[in-house]
Amino acid sequence: MNAARILIVPGWRNAEPEHWQSLWADRLPNAHRVEQGDWLFPRRQDWVGRLADEILASRGERVVLVAHSLGCMATVHLPPEAAARVSAALLVAPADPERRAQLADFAPVPHQRLPYRSILVASSNDPYCPVRLAGAYARAWGSEFLRLENAGHINVASGLGEWPQGLQLLAQLGVDIDPAELLRRAA
């Protein structure tokens, strides 16, 4: 497995310090959080542009995206030149911008196959995106689909902490990490 630059792509309102994305950003080698200019009033052009800039700045490195919620939508809206630089993506609890007025700028959701390997993780009781819709996204994007039972929005409220299962999924995407070792160091 080659070293990869891991870009953490938070969703609407950013990820709290206790969110698994924040914990991973602090602990994973080569991880970098993509910061947005406005977390409360997201504009697709700004969010996608910022993410594309981060990807294109990763010259010579494999790029793996770890996106949550609206971060998944920014990911699937990437322009072709940025998407071509991505080697894999872990897409967790995608948003439903067609149902939430605050996220409407990210609609319509693209339904084209992604040009890289991806795993989409959704919960049976996510209040922000029905699991059936998440499954439809996975089929359209060519993503492997993992359904978690009763994990809410797969965030702090879900009580996942470091989210060991997510680290294992990241390793399955070819990121050279040892989830057990990372969790031991975090304890």
C-alpha positions in Angstrom: 0.0 0.0 0.0 1.3 3.4 -0.9 1.2 6.4 1.5 -1.8 8.5 0.8 -2.8 12.1 1.7 -6.1 11.8 3.6 -8.4 14.7 3.2 -11.1 14.9 5.9 -14.2 16.6 4.4 -16.6 17.6 7.2 -20.2 18.3 6.6 -22.5 21.2 7.4 -21.6 23.1 10.6 -18.2 21.3 10.7 -17.2 18.4 12.9 -17.0 18.9 16.7 -13.8 18.0 18.5 -15.3 14.7 19.7 -16.5 13.7 16.2 -14.6 10.7 14.7 -13.5 12.9 11.8 -11.8 15.4 14.1 -10.2 12.5 16.1 -8.9 11.0 12.8 -7.6 14.4 11.6 -5.5 14.6 14.7 -4.2 11.0 14.7 -3.9 9.7 11.2 -0.6 10.1 9.4 -0.9 12.5 6.4 -4.4 13.6 7.4 -5.6 17.1 6.7 -9.0 18.7 7.4 -10.5 20.7 4.6 -11.6 24.0 6.1 -14.5 25.9 4.6 -15.0 29.7 4.7 -18.7 29.4 5.8 -19.8 26.3 7.7 -23.3 27.6 8.5 -24.4 28.9 5.0 -22.8 26.5 2.6 -22.4 27.4 -1.1 -21.7 24.6 -3.5 -19.3 26.6 -5.6 -17.2 27.6 -2.5 -17.2 24.2 -0.9 -16.4 22.2 -4.0 -13.8 24.8 -5.1 -12.0 24.6 -1.7 -12.0 20.8 -1.8 -10.8 20.8 -5.4 -7.9 23.2 -4.5 -6.8 20.8 -1.7 -6.9 17.8 -4.0 -5.0 19.6 -6.8 -2.4 20.8 -4.3 -1.5 17.2 -3.4 0.9 16.8 -6.2 2.4 13.4 -6.6 0.5 11.9 -3.6 -2.5 9.6 -3.7 -5.5 11.3 -2.3 -8.1 9.5 -0.2 -11.2 11.4 0.8 -13.1 10.9 4.1 -16.3 12.7 3.7 -19.3 13.1 6.1 -22.8 14.4 5.3 -22.6 17.5 3.2 -18.9 16.7 2.6 -20.1 13.7 0.6 -22.1 16.1 -1.6 -19.1 18.4 -2.1 -17.1 15.2 -3.1 -19.6 14.0 -5.7 -19.8 17.5 -7.3 -16.0 17.7 -7.9 -14.9 18.8 -11.4 -13.3 16.0 -13.5 -9.7 17.3 -13.1 -9.9 17.0 -9.3 -11.9 13.8 -9.2 -9.2 12.2 -11.5 -6.6 12.8 -8.7 -8.7 10.9 -6.1 -7.8 7.3 -5.5 -10.6 6.3 -3.1 -13.3 7.8 -0.8 -15.1 6.8 2.3 -18.5 8.5 2.1 -20.3 8.5 5.4 -23.9 9.5 6.2 -24.5 11.5 3.0 -26.8 14.5 3.2 -30.1 14.9 1.3 -29.8 18.5 0.0 -33.1 18.1 -1.9 -35.0 17.9 1.4 -33.2 20.5 3.5 -33.5 24.2 2.5 -30.2 25.1 4.0 -28.4 22.7 1.7 -30.4 23.3 -1.5 -27.4 24.8 -3.3 -26.0 21.2 -3.5 -29.0 19.9 -5.4 -29.5 18.3 -7.7 -27.3 15.4 -6.6 -25.1 14.0 -9.3 -25.9 10.4 -10.2 -22.8 9.5 -12.3 -20.4 6.7 -11.4 -17.4 8.0 -9.5 -14.0 7.4 -11.2 -12.5 5.9 -8.1 -13.3 3.2 -5.5 -15.7 4.3 -2.8 -17.5 2.9 0.2 -20.7 4.6 1.3 -21.8 4.0 4.9 -25.4 4.9 5.9 -27.5 4.3 9.0 -31.0 2.7 9.1 -32.2 5.6 11.2 -30.3 8.7 9.9 -32.6 11.7 10.4 -31.0 13.6 7.6 -31.0 11.0 4.8 -33.2 7.9 4.5 -31.2 4.7 4.1 -33.1 3.9 0.9 -31.9 7.2 -0.6 -28.3 6.5 0.6 -28.5 3.1 -1.1 -29.7 4.8 -4.3 -26.7 7.1 -4.1 -24.4 4.1 -3.6 -25.8 2.4 -6.7 -25.5 5.5 -8.8 -22.0 6.3 -7.7 -20.7 2.7 -8.0 -20.0 2.7 -4.3 -19.8 -0.4 -2.0 -22.7 0.0 0.4 -22.6 -0.6 4.2 -25.8 -0.2 6.2 -25.4 0.3 9.9 -28.3 -0.4 12.2 -29.5 2.5 14.3 -26.4 4.6 14.1 -28.2 7.9 13.6 -26.2 10.4 11.6 -22.9 8.5 12.4 -21.7 11.5 14.4 -21.0 12.5 18.0 -24.6 11.8 19.0 -24.2 8.2 17.7 -21.5 7.6 20.4 -18.9 6.2 18.0 -15.9 7.9 19.5 -12.8 6.9 17.3 -15.2 4.7 15.2 -12.9 1.6 14.9 -15.2 0.1 12.1 -14.6 3.2 10.0 -10.8 2.9 10.4 -11.1 -0.6 9.2 -13.0 0.6 6.1 -10.3 3.2 5.5 -7.7 0.5 5.6 -9.8 -1.6 3.1 -9.6 1.4 0.7 -5.8 0.9 0.6 -4.7 3.5 3.3 -1.7 2.2 5.1 -2.9 2.3 8.7 -3.1 -0.2 11.5 -6.5 0.6 13.1 -5.7 -1.4 16.2 -2.4 0.4 16.7 -4.1 3.8 16.3 -6.8 2.9 18.8 -4.1 1.7 21.3 -2.2 5.0 21.0 -5.4 7.0 21.4 -6.4 5.2 24.7 
